[in-house]
Amino acid sequence: MLRLRCCGLTQLLSFRSASTISQLSRRISAAAVSPAPGFVVEDYLVATCDLTRAQALKASAKLSHLKSPTNPDAVLAFLAGLGLSAADIAALVAKDPLFLCAKVEKTLSPVVAGLTGLGLSRSQIARLVSLPGVTFRCKSIIAGLHYCLPLFGSSDNLLRALKGGSVLGSDLERVVKPNVTFLRECGLGACDIARLCIPTPSLLSISPERIRTAVACVEGLLGVPRGSPMFKHALQAVAFLSEEKITTKVEHLKKTFRWSDAEVGIAFSKAPTLLTRTKESLQRRSEFLISEVGLEPAYIASRPAALTYSLEGRLRPRYYVVKFLKENGLLDHDRDYYAAVMISEKVFVEKFICPHNS
């Protein structure tokens, strides 16, 4: 029996590195000749899958039906054959213990064949297996990738998006496709949707009702119309906020910067990501820009990009440099502080520091 199992493993592992084959084969062989009566899942997870005892205890609760290592052995060999390291496999098993119950010939091999047919390399498929939330042991992943690959433009873009949340774990027909259709109706093209969803892939996974509510908030509460260059950024900012929370944040901004309704609308139309800032960070910027720098609320509202920069890394040090130069007659007093804030670090040094180094 042990010889048959090892022969099967040798065939499955024919494309793996010799060192990895040897390592996994030794572990499985050791488990096979263990004098302990019966098959103990928890011990197998520790000895063969490299899980800690705590991880194995937790995972074994989902694998209590396993009576033999035969299928887990085949799955481990399959994963190693894809190029996953021992650490990758341990992380996968700890995250999804039921992966060890997947059928290699009926499910895993056909999925790999399907993904290869879509143009994914073996290394990309290995990365895909390791990503959280990716339902690799379900054949529906092929249809999901077939739809999403053209949308994201490339497999690398899609893999980047999947690191932050699994579009592939959502219902393709009832959730993902309707959301994409609606975003297109809002004037967003495929490139816009890809840029929007790479950093926030969950946007395609929320309910179609929620995304419609988010768009209504963008247009109504924030006053950012569809077609505006800031529309996608505003949608990204509010997609996961309730209307009540958005209203609360808007009121806080008005109070913090002493803005009127019109001024807060101007600010949002130019920098909708203000909604993602914490109350504390906004309060510190208000105290500095209004109380210390002496800027008027209307001035800040029309130039809200300044509020998105680091207070200690950009706003404060540049103000002190400009102030020093003005006080010592080295700079025109009407030189605009905002202009000094917006330029790159390299340009700032060239214009404001280098001429006075001698």
Buried (B, 14 or more C-beta within 10 A) or exposed (E): EEEEBBEBBEEBBEEBEEEBBEEBBEBBBEBBEBEEEEBBBBBBBBBBBBBEEEBBBBBBEBBEEBEEBBBBBBBBBBBBBBBBBBEBBBBBBBBBBEBBBBEBEEBBEBBBEBBEEEEBEBEBBBBBBBBBBBBBBBBEBBEBBBBBBEBBBEBEBBBBBBBBBBBBBBEBEEBBBBBBEBBEEBEBEBEBBBBBBBEBBBBBBBEBEBBBBBBEBBBEBBBBBBEBEBBBBBBBBBBEBEBEEBEEBBEBBBEBBBBEEEBBBBBBBBBBBBBEBEEEEBBBBBEBBBEEBEBEBBBBBEBBBBBBEEBEEBBBEBBEBBBEBBEEEEBEEEEEBBEBBBBEEEEBEEEBEEEEEE
